[in-house]
Amino acid sequence: MHRLAAVLSCLLLALGLAAPAGADDKLPVPYMFLPPAVFGGLPNADAPGTNDWSCRPSAAHPNPVILVHGTLGNRSTNWQTYGPLLHNNGYCVFAPTYGATFPLPYPGAFGGLGDIRDSAAELGAFIDRVLAATGARKVDIVGHSQGTLMPNYYAKFLGGAAKIDKYVSLAPLWHGSASTSMGALTAGFPLPDPLSLLGPAFAQMSTGSAFMTQMRTGGVALPGIDYTNIVTRYDELVQPYTSGIEDGMTNVVIQDRCKLDYTEHFQIAADKVASVVVLNALDPAHPRPVPCTLVLPFVGSLL
């Protein structure tokens, strides 16, 4: 039994799913997206390291970090990497589920489906709760996919700009995406856009939509907020990937930092290169060297 346990422990360490010996005070940080997301997506679950309402920010990290999931994600499935990673680095970390308008297979399983404007109001209420609980003046945002766009509606139109310090985006779509709607595939058929049946967010994120026009009118970057965008050339959903590059913001292309990194739209939320860029964006006074190892789509880093 001891030998079997040792073998399993070594395997989990190789996959990034277990903490090393002597690190009992640290949570395991997986650097692969799909398996932890699938097994971590239990009803009413929080991602490891998140939503500890007794957490008080330190002097080193005075801003609580709000993790904002993407379309079809939730507070647990999307953040199996960043919850424990940021917790281990001394941050108070919080994550809501928003826009969960589809009730199956259980309420909250799939978020980011509702009207993005309503989701922004949900986020605002959650941020107010975090600020009240922690005593902080501002929060930092780390978002993925729709979670990179929706908070800026809160900042721009719902008075949230004064409550946000740093705003870090994984696979953002500041210009919208050509692939968020299936309308082109169903043109000529007497059927609605299939994705629109799930919720309005898909159509709102499409390039040239009325919502995207509203978001871009008058400029995207807001004064007083420090924006960092992290994009991948292999993004299969944000098309083109350069939709995530915006004036007045720091823009990072993962493959410019590591040509061996083939992360795509989902794996970027568990990508090791991106994770260090995020840590550096949140704490620029203490930069860390960005690693470069082979990263496979969906599978991630096995080393």
C-alpha positions as a Markdown table, in Angstrom:
| # | Residue | x | y | z |
|---|---|---|---|---|
| 1 | Met | 0.0 | 0.0 | 0.0 |
| 2 | His | 2.8 | 2.4 | 0.8 |
| 3 | Arg | 4.5 | 1.7 | -2.5 |
| 4 | Leu | 1.2 | 2.3 | -4.3 |
| 5 | Ala | 0.7 | 5.6 | -2.4 |
| 6 | Ala | 4.2 | 6.7 | -3.4 |
| 7 | Val | 3.6 | 5.9 | -7.0 |
| 8 | Leu | 0.3 | 7.8 | -7.0 |
| 9 | Ser | 1.9 | 10.8 | -5.3 |
| 10 | Cys | 4.6 | 10.9 | -7.9 |
| 11 | Leu | 2.1 | 10.8 | -10.7 |
| 12 | Leu | 0.0 | 13.6 | -9.2 |
| 13 | Leu | 3.1 | 15.7 | -8.7 |
| 14 | Ala | 4.0 | 15.2 | -12.4 |
| 15 | Leu | 0.5 | 16.3 | -13.4 |
| 16 | Gly | 0.7 | 19.3 | -11.1 |
| 17 | Leu | -2.2 | 18.1 | -9.0 |
| 18 | Ala | -0.5 | 17.5 | -5.7 |
| 19 | Ala | 1.6 | 19.7 | -3.4 |
| 20 | Pro | 5.3 | 18.7 | -2.9 |
| 21 | Ala | 6.4 | 17.2 | 0.4 |
| 22 | Gly | 7.0 | 19.8 | 3.0 |
| 23 | Ala | 4.4 | 22.1 | 1.5 |
| 24 | Asp | 1.4 | 21.2 | 3.7 |
| 25 | Asp | 0.6 | 24.9 | 4.1 |
| 26 | Lys | 0.2 | 25.3 | 0.3 |
| 27 | Leu | -2.7 | 24.2 | -1.9 |
| 28 | Pro | -1.9 | 22.0 | -5.0 |
| 29 | Val | -1.9 | 24.1 | -8.2 |
| 30 | Pro | -2.8 | 22.2 | -11.4 |
| 31 | Tyr | -1.4 | 23.5 | -14.7 |
| 32 | Met | -4.0 | 21.7 | -16.9 |
| 33 | Phe | -7.5 | 23.0 | -17.5 |
| 34 | Leu | -10.0 | 20.3 | -18.4 |
| 35 | Pro | -9.6 | 17.5 | -15.8 |
| 36 | Pro | -9.6 | 19.8 | -12.8 |
| 37 | Ala | -12.5 | 21.8 | -14.3 |
| 38 | Val | -14.6 | 18.7 | -14.8 |
| 39 | Phe | -13.9 | 17.2 | -11.4 |
| 40 | Gly | -14.0 | 20.5 | -9.6 |
| 41 | Gly | -17.4 | 21.5 | -11.0 |
| 42 | Leu | -19.5 | 20.1 | -8.2 |
| 43 | Pro | -22.8 | 21.8 | -7.1 |
| 44 | Asn | -22.2 | 24.9 | -4.9 |
| 45 | Ala | -18.4 | 24.2 | -4.9 |
| 46 | Asp | -15.8 | 27.0 | -4.6 |
| 47 | Ala | -12.4 | 26.7 | -6.3 |
| 48 | Pro | -9.7 | 25.9 | -3.8 |
| 49 | Gly | -8.4 | 28.9 | -2.0 |
| 50 | Thr | -11.3 | 31.2 | -2.9 |
| 51 | Asn | -14.3 | 32.8 | -1.1 |
| 52 | Asp | -12.8 | 32.7 | 2.4 |
| 53 | Trp | -14.8 | 35.6 | 3.8 |
| 54 | Ser | -12.6 | 35.7 | 6.9 |
| 55 | Cys | -9.6 | 36.6 | 4.8 |
| 56 | Arg | -8.0 | 40.0 | 5.5 |
| 57 | Pro | -5.6 | 41.5 | 2.9 |
| 58 | Ser | -2.0 | 41.9 | 3.9 |
| 59 | Ala | 0.1 | 45.1 | 3.5 |
| 60 | Ala | 1.9 | 43.3 | 0.7 |
| 61 | His | -1.3 | 42.5 | -1.2 |
| 62 | Pro | -3.9 | 45.0 | 0.0 |
| 63 | Asn | -6.4 | 44.4 | -2.9 |
| 64 | Pro | -8.6 | 41.3 | -2.8 |
| 65 | Val | -8.5 | 39.6 | -6.2 |
| 66 | Ile | -11.8 | 38.9 | -8.0 |
| 67 | Leu | -11.7 | 36.0 | -10.4 |
| 68 | Val | -14.3 | 36.5 | -13.2 |
| 69 | His | -15.1 | 33.3 | -15.2 |
| 70 | Gly | -15.9 | 33.0 | -18.8 |
| 71 | Thr | -19.0 | 31.9 | -20.8 |
| 72 | Leu | -20.3 | 28.5 | -19.6 |
| 73 | Gly | -17.9 | 28.6 | -16.6 |
| 74 | Asn | -18.6 | 29.1 | -13.0 |
| 75 | Arg | -16.7 | 30.1 | -9.8 |
| 76 | Ser | -15.3 | 26.6 | -9.4 |
| 77 | Thr | -14.7 | 25.1 | -12.8 |
| 78 | Asn | -12.9 | 28.1 | -14.3 |
| 79 | Trp | -10.5 | 28.7 | -11.4 |
| 80 | Gln | -9.0 | 25.4 | -10.3 |
| 81 | Thr | -5.5 | 26.9 | -11.1 |
| 82 | Tyr | -5.8 | 30.6 | -10.1 |
| 83 | Gly | -7.7 | 30.0 | -6.8 |
| 84 | Pro | -4.9 | 28.0 | -5.2 |
| 85 | Leu | -2.1 | 29.9 | -7.0 |
| 86 | Leu | -3.2 | 33.3 | -5.7 |
| 87 | His | -4.0 | 32.0 | -2.3 |
| 88 | Asn | -0.6 | 30.4 | -2.0 |
| 89 | Asn | 0.9 | 33.8 | -2.9 |
| 90 | Gly | -0.8 | 35.6 | -0.1 |
| 91 | Tyr | -3.8 | 37.1 | -1.8 |
| 92 | Cys | -7.4 | 37.1 | -0.6 |
| 93 | Val | -9.2 | 35.5 | -3.5 |
| 94 | Phe | -12.9 | 35.7 | -4.3 |
| 95 | Ala | -14.9 | 34.3 | -7.3 |
| 96 | Pro | -18.6 | 34.7 | -8.1 |
| 97 | Thr | -20.8 | 32.8 | -10.5 |
| 98 | Tyr | -22.7 | 35.3 | -12.7 |
| 99 | Gly | -25.2 | 35.1 | -15.5 |
| 100 | Ala | -26.4 | 31.6 | -14.6 |
| 101 | Thr | -29.7 | 31.8 | -16.4 |
| 102 | Phe | -29.8 | 28.1 | -17.6 |
| 103 | Pro | -30.9 | 25.9 | -14.7 |
| 104 | Leu | -29.5 | 22.5 | -15.9 |
| 105 | Pro | -27.9 | 20.2 | -14.8 |
| 106 | Tyr | -28.1 | 22.3 | -11.6 |
| 107 | Pro | -28.4 | 26.0 | -10.9 |
| 108 | Gly | -25.1 | 27.7 | -11.3 |
| 109 | Ala | -23.5 | 25.0 | -13.4 |
| 110 | Phe | -23.1 | 27.2 | -16.4 |
| 111 | Gly | -22.6 | 30.9 | -15.9 |
| 112 | Gly | -22.0 | 33.8 | -18.3 |
| 113 | Leu | -25.1 | 33.2 | -20.3 |
| 114 | Gly | -27.4 | 36.1 | -19.4 |
| 115 | Asp | -27.3 | 39.7 | -20.6 |
| 116 | Ile | -23.8 | 41.0 | -19.9 |
| 117 | Arg | -25.3 | 44.2 | -18.5 |
| 118 | Asp | -27.2 | 42.2 | -15.9 |
| 119 | Ser | -24.1 | 40.2 | -15.2 |
| 120 | Ala | -22.1 | 43.4 | -14.6 |
| 121 | Ala | -24.6 | 44.5 | -12.0 |
| 122 | Glu | -24.2 | 41.0 | -10.3 |
| 123 | Leu | -20.5 | 41.6 | -10.3 |
| 124 | Gly | -20.9 | 45.0 | -8.8 |
| 125 | Ala | -22.9 | 43.6 | -5.9 |
| 126 | Phe | -20.3 | 40.9 | -5.3 |
| 127 | Ile | -17.5 | 43.4 | -5.3 |
| 128 | Asp | -19.3 | 45.6 | -2.7 |
| 129 | Arg | -19.7 | 42.5 | -0.5 |
| 130 | Val | -16.0 | 41.7 | -0.8 |
| 131 | Leu | -15.0 | 45.3 | 0.0 |
| 132 | Ala | -17.3 | 45.3 | 3.0 |
| 133 | Ala | -16.0 | 42.0 | 4.3 |
| 134 | Thr | -12.3 | 42.7 | 3.8 |
| 135 | Gly | -12.2 | 46.4 | 4.6 |
| 136 | Ala | -10.3 | 47.0 | 1.3 |
| 137 | Arg | -10.8 | 50.2 | -0.8 |
| 138 | Lys | -10.2 | 48.5 | -4.2 |
| 139 | Val | -10.1 | 45.1 | -5.9 |
| 140 | Asp | -8.0 | 43.6 | -8.6 |
| 141 | Ile | -9.7 | 41.8 | -11.4 |
| 142 | Val | -8.4 | 38.6 | -13.1 |
| 143 | Gly | -10.9 | 37.6 | -15.8 |
| 144 | His | -11.1 | 34.9 | -18.5 |
| 145 | Ser | -12.9 | 35.2 | -21.8 |
| 146 | Gln | -16.3 | 37.0 | -21.2 |
| 147 | Gly | -14.9 | 37.7 | -17.7 |
| 148 | Thr | -12.4 | 40.1 | -19.4 |
| 149 | Leu | -15.1 | 42.1 | -21.0 |
| 150 | Met | -18.0 | 42.2 | -18.6 |
| 151 | Pro | -16.2 | 43.9 | -15.7 |
| 152 | Asn | -15.4 | 46.8 | -17.9 |
| 153 | Tyr | -19.1 | 47.4 | -18.4 |
| 154 | Tyr | -19.4 | 47.6 | -14.6 |
| 155 | Ala | -16.4 | 50.0 | -14.6 |
| 156 | Lys | -17.6 | 52.1 | -17.4 |
| 157 | Phe | -21.3 | 52.3 | -17.0 |
| 158 | Leu | -22.1 | 51.2 | -13.4 |
| 159 | Gly | -19.7 | 53.4 | -11.4 |
| 160 | Gly | -17.2 | 50.6 | -10.8 |
| 161 | Ala | -14.0 | 52.3 | -12.1 |
| 162 | Ala | -13.2 | 53.8 | -8.7 |
| 163 | Lys | -13.3 | 50.3 | -7.1 |
| 164 | Ile | -10.8 | 48.6 | -9.5 |
| 165 | Asp | -7.0 | 48.9 | -9.4 |
| 166 | Lys | -5.5 | 46.3 | -11.6 |
| 167 | Tyr | -7.4 | 44.5 | -14.4 |
| 168 | Val | -5.8 | 41.4 | -15.8 |
| 169 | Ser | -7.4 | 39.6 | -18.8 |
| 170 | Leu | -6.8 | 36.1 | -20.1 |
| 171 | Ala | -8.0 | 35.7 | -23.7 |
| 172 | Pro | -9.8 | 39.0 | -23.8 |
| 173 | Leu | -12.0 | 40.1 | -26.7 |
| 174 | Trp | -12.1 | 43.9 | -26.6 |
| 175 | His | -13.0 | 44.1 | -30.3 |
| 176 | Gly | -15.6 | 41.3 | -30.1 |
| 177 | Ser | -15.1 | 37.9 | -31.7 |
| 178 | Ala | -16.2 | 36.5 | -35.1 |
| 179 | Ser | -16.8 | 33.1 | -33.5 |
| 180 | Thr | -19.1 | 33.8 | -30.6 |
| 181 | Ser | -22.2 | 33.4 | -32.7 |
| 182 | Met | -23.3 | 30.5 | -35.1 |
| 183 | Gly | -25.5 | 32.8 | -37.1 |
| 184 | Ala | -23.3 | 32.4 | -40.2 |
| 185 | Leu | -23.8 | 28.6 | -40.1 |
| 186 | Thr | -27.6 | 28.8 | -39.8 |
| 187 | Ala | -28.1 | 31.6 | -42.3 |
| 188 | Gly | -31.0 | 30.8 | -44.6 |
| 189 | Phe | -32.6 | 28.3 | -42.2 |
| 190 | Pro | -35.9 | 29.1 | -40.4 |
| 191 | Leu | -34.2 | 28.5 | -37.1 |
| 192 | Pro | -32.8 | 30.9 | -34.4 |
| 193 | Asp | -29.1 | 31.0 | -33.8 |
| 194 | Pro | -28.5 | 27.9 | -31.7 |
| 195 | Leu | -26.3 | 29.6 | -29.2 |
| 196 | Ser | -28.8 | 32.4 | -28.6 |
| 197 | Leu | -31.1 | 29.8 | -27.2 |
| 198 | Leu | -28.8 | 29.5 | -24.2 |
| 199 | Gly | -28.6 | 33.2 | -23.5 |
| 200 | Pro | -28.0 | 36.6 | -25.1 |
| 201 | Ala | -24.3 | 36.9 | -24.1 |
| 202 | Phe | -23.1 | 35.0 | -27.2 |
| 203 | Ala | -24.6 | 37.5 | -29.6 |
| 204 | Gln | -23.5 | 40.5 | -27.5 |
| 205 | Met | -19.9 | 39.4 | -27.8 |
| 206 | Ser | -20.0 | 39.1 | -31.6 |
| 207 | Thr | -17.9 | 41.6 | -33.5 |
| 208 | Gly | -20.0 | 44.7 | -34.5 |
| 209 | Ser | -22.9 | 43.9 | -32.2 |
| 210 | Ala | -24.8 | 46.8 | -30.6 |
| 211 | Phe | -23.3 | 45.8 | -27.2 |
| 212 | Met | -19.7 | 45.8 | -28.5 |
| 213 | Thr | -20.3 | 49.2 | -30.2 |
| 214 | Gln | -21.5 | 50.6 | -26.9 |
| 215 | Met | -18.4 | 49.1 | -25.1 |
| 216 | Arg | -16.0 | 50.7 | -27.5 |
| 217 | Thr | -17.6 | 54.1 | -27.9 |
| 218 | Gly | -15.5 | 56.7 | -26.2 |
| 219 | Gly | -12.6 | 54.4 | -25.7 |
| 220 | Val | -12.0 | 51.1 | -23.8 |
| 221 | Ala | -9.3 | 51.8 | -21.2 |
| 222 | Leu | -10.5 | 53.8 | -18.3 |
| 223 | Pro | -8.4 | 56.3 | -16.3 |
| 224 | Gly | -7.1 | 55.0 | -13.0 |
| 225 | Ile | -7.2 | 51.3 | -14.0 |
| 226 | Asp | -4.0 | 49.4 | -14.9 |
| 227 | Tyr | -4.9 | 46.9 | -17.7 |
| 228 | Thr | -2.9 | 43.9 | -18.8 |
| 229 | Asn | -4.0 | 41.6 | -21.6 |
| 230 | Ile | -2.7 | 38.1 | -22.1 |
| 231 | Val | -3.5 | 36.5 | -25.5 |
| 232 | Thr | -2.6 | 33.4 | -27.4 |
| 233 | Arg | -2.1 | 33.0 | -31.1 |
| 234 | Tyr | -3.9 | 29.6 | -30.9 |
| 235 | Asp | -7.1 | 31.0 | -29.5 |
| 236 | Glu | -9.9 | 29.1 | -31.2 |
| 237 | Leu | -12.8 | 31.2 | -29.9 |
| 238 | Val | -11.6 | 34.8 | -29.9 |
| 239 | Gln | -11.2 | 35.4 | -33.6 |
| 240 | Pro | -8.9 | 37.0 | -34.5 |
| 241 | Tyr | -6.8 | 36.6 | -31.3 |
| 242 | Thr | -5.7 | 40.2 | -31.8 |
| 243 | Ser | -9.2 | 41.2 | -30.6 |
| 244 | Gly | -7.6 | 41.0 | -27.2 |
| 245 | Ile | -5.0 | 43.7 | -28.0 |
| 246 | Glu | -6.0 | 47.2 | -27.1 |
| 247 | Asp | -4.5 | 50.7 | -27.0 |
| 248 | Gly | -3.8 | 52.1 | -23.5 |
| 249 | Met | -3.1 | 48.7 | -22.1 |
| 250 | Thr | -0.2 | 46.3 | -21.6 |
| 251 | Asn | -0.5 | 43.6 | -24.2 |
| 252 | Val | 1.3 | 40.2 | -23.9 |
| 253 | Val | 1.3 | 37.5 | -26.5 |
| 254 | Ile | 2.1 | 34.2 | -24.8 |
| 255 | Gln | 4.1 | 32.9 | -27.8 |
| 256 | Asp | 6.3 | 36.0 | -27.7 |
| 257 | Arg | 7.4 | 34.8 | -24.2 |
| 258 | Cys | 7.6 | 31.1 | -25.0 |
| 259 | Lys | 7.4 | 29.6 | -28.5 |
| 260 | Leu | 6.8 | 26.1 | -27.0 |
| 261 | Asp | 3.5 | 27.2 | -25.5 |
| 262 | Tyr | 0.5 | 26.0 | -27.6 |
| 263 | Thr | -2.1 | 27.0 | -25.1 |
| 264 | Glu | -5.6 | 27.9 | -26.6 |
| 265 | His | -8.7 | 29.6 | -25.3 |
| 266 | Phe | -9.4 | 27.1 | -22.4 |
| 267 | Gln | -5.9 | 26.1 | -21.3 |
| 268 | Ile | -4.9 | 29.7 | -21.0 |
| 269 | Ala | -6.8 | 29.7 | -17.7 |
| 270 | Ala | -4.3 | 27.1 | -16.4 |
| 271 | Asp | -1.2 | 28.1 | -18.4 |
| 272 | Lys | 2.1 | 28.3 | -16.5 |
| 273 | Val | 3.5 | 31.1 | -18.6 |
| 274 | Ala | 0.3 | 33.2 | -18.3 |
| 275 | Ser | 0.2 | 32.5 | -14.6 |
| 276 | Val | 3.6 | 34.2 | -14.0 |
| 277 | Val | 2.6 | 37.1 | -16.2 |
| 278 | Val | -0.6 | 37.5 | -14.1 |
| 279 | Leu | 1.5 | 37.4 | -10.8 |
| 280 | Asn | 3.8 | 40.0 | -12.2 |
| 281 | Ala | 0.9 | 42.2 | -13.3 |
| 282 | Leu | -0.6 | 42.0 | -9.9 |
| 283 | Asp | 2.7 | 42.7 | -8.1 |
| 284 | Pro | 5.0 | 44.6 | -10.6 |
| 285 | Ala | 7.3 | 45.6 | -7.8 |
| 286 | His | 8.5 | 41.9 | -7.4 |
| 287 | Pro | 8.7 | 40.5 | -10.9 |
| 288 | Arg | 9.4 | 36.8 | -11.5 |
| 289 | Pro | 11.1 | 35.2 | -14.5 |
| 290 | Val | 8.6 | 33.8 | -17.0 |
| 291 | Pro | 9.2 | 30.1 | -17.6 |
| 292 | Cys | 9.1 | 28.4 | -20.9 |
| 293 | Thr | 8.1 | 24.7 | -21.1 |
| 294 | Leu | 6.1 | 22.7 | -23.6 |
| 295 | Val | 2.4 | 23.4 | -23.1 |
| 296 | Leu | -0.2 | 21.4 | -25.1 |
| 297 | Pro | -3.7 | 22.5 | -26.0 |
| 298 | Phe | -6.2 | 21.5 | -23.3 |
| 299 | Val | -3.7 | 19.1 | -21.8 |
| 300 | Gly | -1.4 | 21.8 | -20.5 |
| 301 | Ser | 2.1 | 21.3 | -19.0 |
| 302 | Leu | 3.0 | 17.8 | -17.8 |
| 303 | Leu | 6.4 | 18.9 | -16.3 |
